[in-house]
Amino acid sequence: MSLAPHGLRLAACGLVVGVACTPDFQSPSQVTDLRVLAIRQDALEDDGSSRFADAFVDLSAQTAQRVRVRALVADPHPRQSLVSHARVCSPTDSGRCQDVPTFELGQPMGTIPEPAIEQQPEYTFDVPPEVVALALQDDRLKGFGGIRVQFSLDASDGDAHDPVLASKILLYSTAPDSMRNHNPEVVGLEITREGVHVQTVPPGTIAVTAGVEYGLRPLLGPGSAGIEDYDVVDLSGQTIHLRETPRYSFFATAAISFDRDDADEPLSGQPQPVNGIARFTAGAGSGSMWVVARDGRGGIGWISAQCTATAPP
């Protein structure tokens, strides 16, 4: 691992943060080629467990908590095994670690050697003091509330648009534990038809009738794995109490069509939707779908499911 400027080549239709490129005529929810759907950060404790999404940073010592960063990569037609490279640097406008001092990461864990529709490359690392110092130097607020470090990833699996690029801002906080963020956990998907419960997955595969519209409602975990109430300190030093409003993004292979790309978690105390927060229709056959939850504070969670549709009787 070394600190050195590193150049990357853009994919054919450009760089976007957190996902791969999608032609204008194609819904972002349709996964037809290699895509990076999400990137998640977990701060690691000494025993390897994780309690928070954002990591603690000691600005005076220029040291930061170890993190694990995992990407959700999908390709319905993988041609070869996934190859990914990652690096961290100070945040850039392009999302690339280019023309700035860069910390190269090693080989990821979490991938399989065979071509696969879904891969989750995982990187565990300590950000070096040099990167902490550079991030603090570039921070307009000079470390107020912590610092931000950019994680940049490129992935290839023989797709025509290789390499696909994605990036995520990693959050390093000076806040007490009571103000730190937890990642949301999507623990299940409730499937309905005209407002009537059909099934909840996991376990098992989503089994539907081809050509029929179904509702889908993501289910979050309890406590800190769900919707959090939290406090923040504004620039005047005042403490503000807020509540998260998770936002979901929906992705699926070509056999499955969603009626929207994104949806917000319904507000507590308001009438709840009777047929999910998104609708989908599947053609005969099988396909994959993914739901990604974002909590608005950098926290990420996701779930994947297989869907099998049979022709109507």
N, C-alpha and C positions, 0 to 999 in steps of 0.2 A: 504494500500500500504506500502511496506516495502523494505528496502535494505537488500538483503540476497542472498547468492549463491543458484542457483536453477538448478536442473538437468532435462534433457529431454531425452526421448527415441527416437532414430532414426527410421524413417520409414524403411520398409523392404529393399528397394533398395537405401538407403542412403540419405544424405542431399545435396540439391543444393540450391543456393541462388536465391530467387525470384520465383522459380517454384517448383512443386512437382517432384517426381521421375518418370522417363520414361525408360522402358526397351530399350536396345540397338537396338532391331529390330523394334521398333516403332518410327515413326516420332514424333518429339517434338510437331508438330502442331496438332496431333491427341489427343483429350481429351477423354480417355476411362475410367478414374477413377478420384478420387478426386485430384484436382490440384489447386495450388496457382499460378495464371497467372501473377500477377503484384502487386506491393505495391507502393502507392503514398503518398507523403508528401506535406501538405499545411501549410504554416505559417499563423497564424491567427492574425488579427488586434483586437483591443479592442472591436469592435462592432461585432466580429464573422466572418467578411468577410475575404477574402484572396486575397492578391496581388502577393505574391511570393511563390515559392516552398521551397527555403531554408529560414531558420529562422535566425533572428539576435541574436547574443550572445554578452554579455558584459563580457569579460574575467576577468576584474578587480573585478567586482561585483559577478561573477560566477552565472549570471542569463541569462536565454534564453527565447526567444519568445515562446508563446504557439503554439503547432502544432496539426494538425489533420492528422492522418495516416489511410488510407483506403486500404483494400486489395480486389483484385478481385479473388474470389474463385469459381471454377466450378466443377461440378460433374454430368455427364449425367445420373447416376443411384443413386441418393441420397437415403439412406436407412432410415435416420432419420434426425432431425433438426441439423443444424451445431452448433458445440461447438468449440469456439476458445479461446486461451489464448495468451497474449502478454506480453512482457517485454522489457526493454531497459537496455543497459550496454555499456561498452567500447567495441570497435570492437575486435572480436576474429577470429582466423583462421578458425574455424569450422562453424561460423555463428550462433552458439548457445550461449546463455547466461548461460554458465556453468563454474563453478570454478572461477567466477569473481563476484564482487559485482553487484547485479541486482535490478532493480526497477520494481516491478510488477505492471501491469496496471489492471484496473478494467474491468467490463463487457462491451463489445462493444455495440455500437448502429448500426443501419443500417441492421440488419438481421431480418428475419421473422421466426416465430416458426415452420412452416411446412417445410418438406424437399423441396428443390428447386434446380434446375439445376445451378442457379447463386445466390451467396450471396456476400455481400460487407460489412464485419465487419469493423467498424470505431471506432477509438480510439482518444480521444482528451485529451491532457495532457500537463503539464509543467514538463520539465526535472528538477529534483532537483539539487541544487548546488553540492551535492556530486558526481553526475554523470558527471556534467560539469568539476569538478576538476579532476576526474579520467581520463576523456577523454583528457583533456589538458596534464595531466601527461604522458599519453601513446602516445601522438602525437609526431612523430619524428620531426615535424617542429615547435613544441611548440606554436601552435596556429596561425601560419602564414596563413592568409586567412580564419581562423575559425577552428572549430573542427568537428569531426565526432563521432556520437553516433549510436550504432547498435540497430535496432528494430528487434526482433525475434518473430515469430508467429508459433504456432502449431494449426492445425485444424483437427477436426474429425467429421464424419457424418455416422459412421457405415461401412465405406469402409474397405476392407480387408487390405489395407496398412496404416490404421490409426496408429498414427497421422502423417499427412503430415506437414513437417517443411519448413519454408521459412524465409528469412531475408532481410533487406534493411539497407544500411548505410544512416542515416539521416544527412543532412548537416546543420551546424550552422555557419553563416557567420559573419565576421566583416567588410565586404565590404560595400561601400555606396550603396544606392538603385539602382543607375544607373548600377551597376555591378552585381546585384542579378538576380537570374534565375526565370523564370516563367514556369509553367507546360504547355506542349503542350495540346491542346484540339482537339480531333478528332471529328469533327462536322458532318461528313457524309461519306458514301461510294458510289463511283460512280461505277456502274456495266456496263460493255460493253460486246459485242459479236462480235468477229472479228473486233474490232476497232470501232464498232457502238454503240452509247449510248443506253442503255436499260432502266435504271432507276437510281435514286439517293435515298438512304435511310439514315436517316429517311426522311419522314414518311413512315410507312407501312412495309410490309414484303418483303424480296427479293424473287421474283417469277421467277423461271427458269424452263427450260426443262431438265428432267433427262438425264444424259449421255452426255450433251453438255458442252464444256469448255467455261467459262466466264472469263473476266478480272475484276480485282478489283483495285481501286485506292482510298486510304484513302484521305480525305479532311480535312485539318487543318483549325483552326479558323484564324481570321484576327489579325494583329498586334502581340502583345506579346503572343497570344495564338497559333501563328504559328511558323515560322522559325525566330529566333532572331539573330541579330548582337550584339556582346557584347565585352567588354574590360576586360582583365585580367592583373594582375601584376605578372611578373615572379620573380624568386628568386633574380635576379639582380636589381629589382626595376623598370624594364622597362615595359611600358604598351603595350600590344599586342592586336590588333583588330582581332576578329575571327567571324566566322559565323557557326551556328549550321547545322549539317547534320542529321536530324532525321532518326532513324532506326525503322522499323516496324516488329513486330512478329505476326504471324497468327495462330489462334487456331480454331478448329471446332470439333463438335461431329462426330461420325463415319460415318454418312450419307454423309458428305461433305469431299472432299479431295483437299488440296492445292498442288500446284506444287513446293512449297518451304516453308521453315519455317520462313525465314526472308528476308527483302528487304530494301534497302536504298531509301530515298527520292531523286529523280533525281535532279541533280545540276541545279541551276538557269542559264538560258542562253544556256543550252544544249538541244538537241532534246529530246522531251518528248515522253514517250512510248504511243502508240496508243491503246493498249489493256491492260491498267493497269500495275501495278508493280508486280502483282501476279495473277495467274490463279487458278480457282477452278472448280471442277466438283461435282455435287450432284447426289446421287441416289434418286429414287422415294421415296417420303415421306417428312418429315420435320426434321430440325436440327437447331443447334445454332452455331454461329461463333462469334469470338472475334478478334479485331485488337488492339494491344497495341503499342503505340508510345513512343520511348525513345529519348531524345534530346542530349544525350552524356554528360550532366552536372547533371544528377540525376533527371531531370524532367520526369514525366510519365503522359500519358493520354491514354484513351481507349474508345472503342465503342463496343457494342454488338448488334447483329441483328439475327432475325429469318429468316430462309430460307425454302421455300417450293418448291419442285420439282415435276412436273407432268410428266407422261409418254408422249413421243413424239406421235403426231397424226399418 
